[in-house]
Amino acid sequence: MVIEFLTFEVAPDELEEWLTVEEQHWSRYLEGRPGFIGKEMWVEEGDPGRVHAVIRWESMEAWDAVPPADVEAVDEAMGRWCREATMRAYRVIRDC
C-alpha cells in the first residue's frame, strides 16, 4: 500500500465549504480510479488552517496511472476552491 499525503492551506472560516467542494470533485473522481482504497481528511488541533489528505492506494503504479489531464480537469472544476498542496508519499513497510 502507498499513502499519498497532501497538505493544503485553507482559511478556517472557509474549511467546511472547501471540504464540501473538495469531496464533490476529488473524492468522487478518486472513487472511480483503479487501485484507490480510501481517503481521510485530517486537521491538527491548534492548526485549523492546515488540512491533510491521507489517500490510500494499492500501489504506486495505481497512483501514477492518474492522468495529468484528469488532475488538471478536477482542479479546474474546483474553481476558486482549488488549493495548491504539498505532497509526500509513504509506503507501508509493516502492518501491525
C-alpha positions in Angstrom: 0.0 0.0 0.0 1.1 3.6 -0.7 0.0 6.7 1.1 -0.4 10.0 -0.8 -0.1 12.6 1.9 -1.3 16.1 0.8 -1.2 19.3 2.9 -3.5 22.2 2.0 -3.7 25.7 3.4 -7.4 26.6 3.9 -8.7 29.6 5.9 -10.5 28.2 8.9 -13.7 30.2 8.2 -13.8 28.5 4.7 -13.0 25.0 5.8 -16.5 23.4 5.8 -17.3 24.8 2.3 -13.9 23.8 1.0 -14.3 20.3 2.3 -17.7 20.0 0.6 -16.4 21.2 -2.7 -13.3 19.0 -2.4 -15.4 16.0 -1.7 -17.8 16.7 -4.6 -14.9 16.8 -7.0 -11.7 15.0 -5.8 -13.3 12.3 -3.7 -15.9 11.4 -6.3 -13.1 11.2 -9.0 -10.8 9.1 -6.9 -13.6 6.6 -6.1 -13.6 5.7 -9.8 -9.9 5.1 -10.1 -8.5 1.6 -10.1 -6.3 0.9 -7.1 -7.8 3.7 -4.9 -8.5 2.3 -1.4 -9.8 5.3 0.5 -9.2 8.9 1.7 -9.4 10.7 5.0 -9.1 14.4 5.7 -7.2 15.4 8.9 -6.7 18.7 10.7 -4.2 19.2 13.6 -5.6 20.5 16.8 -4.4 24.1 17.2 -3.7 24.5 13.4 -7.2 24.5 11.7 -5.8 26.3 8.6 -3.7 23.3 7.5 -5.7 20.3 6.2 -4.0 16.9 5.5 -5.5 14.5 2.9 -4.4 10.9 3.6 -5.1 8.9 0.4 -4.5 5.1 0.3 -3.6 3.4 -2.9 -3.0 -0.3 -3.6 0.3 0.5 -5.3 2.5 3.4 -6.6 1.6 2.2 -10.1 -2.1 2.8 -9.4 -1.4 6.3 -8.1 1.0 7.1 -11.0 -1.7 5.9 -13.5 -3.8 9.0 -12.7 -3.6 11.1 -16.0 -2.2 14.6 -15.5 -5.0 15.9 -17.7 -7.5 14.4 -15.2 -5.7 16.2 -12.3 -5.9 19.5 -14.3 -9.6 19.0 -15.1 -10.6 18.2 -11.5 -8.6 21.2 -10.2 -10.3 23.4 -12.8 -13.7 22.1 -11.8 -13.0 23.2 -8.2 -12.7 26.8 -9.4 -11.8 29.2 -6.7 -11.7 26.4 -4.1 -8.7 24.8 -5.7 -5.6 25.0 -3.5 -2.0 24.1 -4.2 -0.8 21.2 -2.0 2.5 20.0 -0.7 2.8 16.3 -1.4 4.6 13.4 0.2 4.5 9.7 -0.5 4.8 6.9 2.1 4.7 3.2 1.7 3.6 0.7 4.3 6.5 -1.4 5.5 4.7 -3.2 8.2 1.0 -3.6 9.1 0.8 -4.4 12.8 
